[in-house]
Amino acid sequence: MSQAVSLCTSLTLLEPDPAHYDAAVDTMLEVLTELTPIVEPAGRGRVFLGMDGLGRLFGSPPQLIDRALRSLFRFFPAPLVAATRAGMAAGKFGAWVAAASARSGQPVIVSDDTLASFLARCPVGALPVDPLIIQRLERLGIHTLGELRRFPEPALVAQFGEAGRSALAWACARRIDPVLPWHRPQPIQVSLDFPNPVGLTESLHGALDQLADRALTRPARRGRSVTGVRMGAHLEGGGSWFVQTVLREPTSQRERITAPLRAKMAISPPPKAVETLLLDFTNFGAPSVQTGLFDRKVESGRAAGGYEFHHGEVPPTLRDAVKELKLRLGHSPLYRVVEIDPWSRIPERRHALLSFDP
Amino acid sequence: MSHRPHLKPLDQPKVVTVRTDESGEPTHVRMPGKPARPVAVVRERWRIDDEWWRQAISRDYRVIVLDDGKVITLYHDLLNGLWYVQKG
């Protein structure tokens, strides 16, 4: 950066402002939702729209695209919207390739019967698979989807597993992924303004704890555990910063919420002093395990799916169910898988079923 | 009524019908209750010879991919000549 500034003294540096970018994306999604309820964001700056059935309302495919773009002019600068690239095809992969090959102001529309031939010219790099698979394909001399299609499916599956099967299906236009409607749960947001910008980590940690306590006591959160959190800041002199994380387990305990955020902050601290600290609970899980004083509800065995039974920790509901089955049948018909000789070369010797009778 | 816990076997091999070529390599596999499917690729192969001091085991294993993309573990029991499919 210093080299760039020294080479070009009139250079203007713009600080990244991820909070502003995310707000812009949210605005874009809300605007497009007015056109169609089936909107699926796919990373910053890319969005899929489900346009099936809208022809009678808004006209031909070119008119549909034009309407979508014109709706963005209400909120975004004209040069930004004019630079947008759009494509329409059956399925998300076809539409993505069409948009990527389009020019600004010249959307590409691919009909269903020409999709396969359109994709044939596309480079394998467009496939939404592991980049290592793309590398291997190119090393094998396969550079386009048309070349990929010449290979039989079993050969691709043997080389690349299920990803090979998917890649072939996309290349042949056999796989049509529908647009999935976007649902964003209403986040809980709290913020704290500092009278003077704060740069000390300990101060930010203390502020984070306060924000977490406030967010947890919000009536909107009551009864729900938290699974996704995001911490952001408005920085001194402009710009913003954020870190976010998905919690390993749904929780409503402050320490379990703030600890991963502190760890992320240690790895990627705010670049400047903080004027405002923000905390969002972005995703929520099952109802919290905290029970009320007079709450008699007991978690059912079905709700405890994937429960690992340690000695003596069988849920009471399961214990009752086994007792009832034994009364009816004379024995417990349930079994659990136990290890016998897990390293045996003979597969049937590794595990066995042991009757389950707690 | 007392009930003593007991073990049931898991991942037991199942007999299948296999057509082979002149060199003994499987070309078609018919799983129980299903039509025969051609073998597309043999991915892996290994042999087990074990428990000679008890009831000897001698198996020639292969991981094969059928023409529909399904992957199965097949072995040829070298003692009784039958073919089996097995998980694990």
Interface residues (C-beta under 8 A of the other chain):
Chain A: P152 E153 P154 A155 V157 A158 R165 K326 G330 H331 S332 Y335 V337 V338 I340 R345 I346 P347 E348 R350 H351 A352 L353 L354 S355 D357
Chain B: M1 H3 P5 H6 L7 K8 P9 L10 D11 Q12 P13 A40 V41 R43 I48 D50 I57 V65 L66 D67 G69 V71 T73 Q86 K87 G88
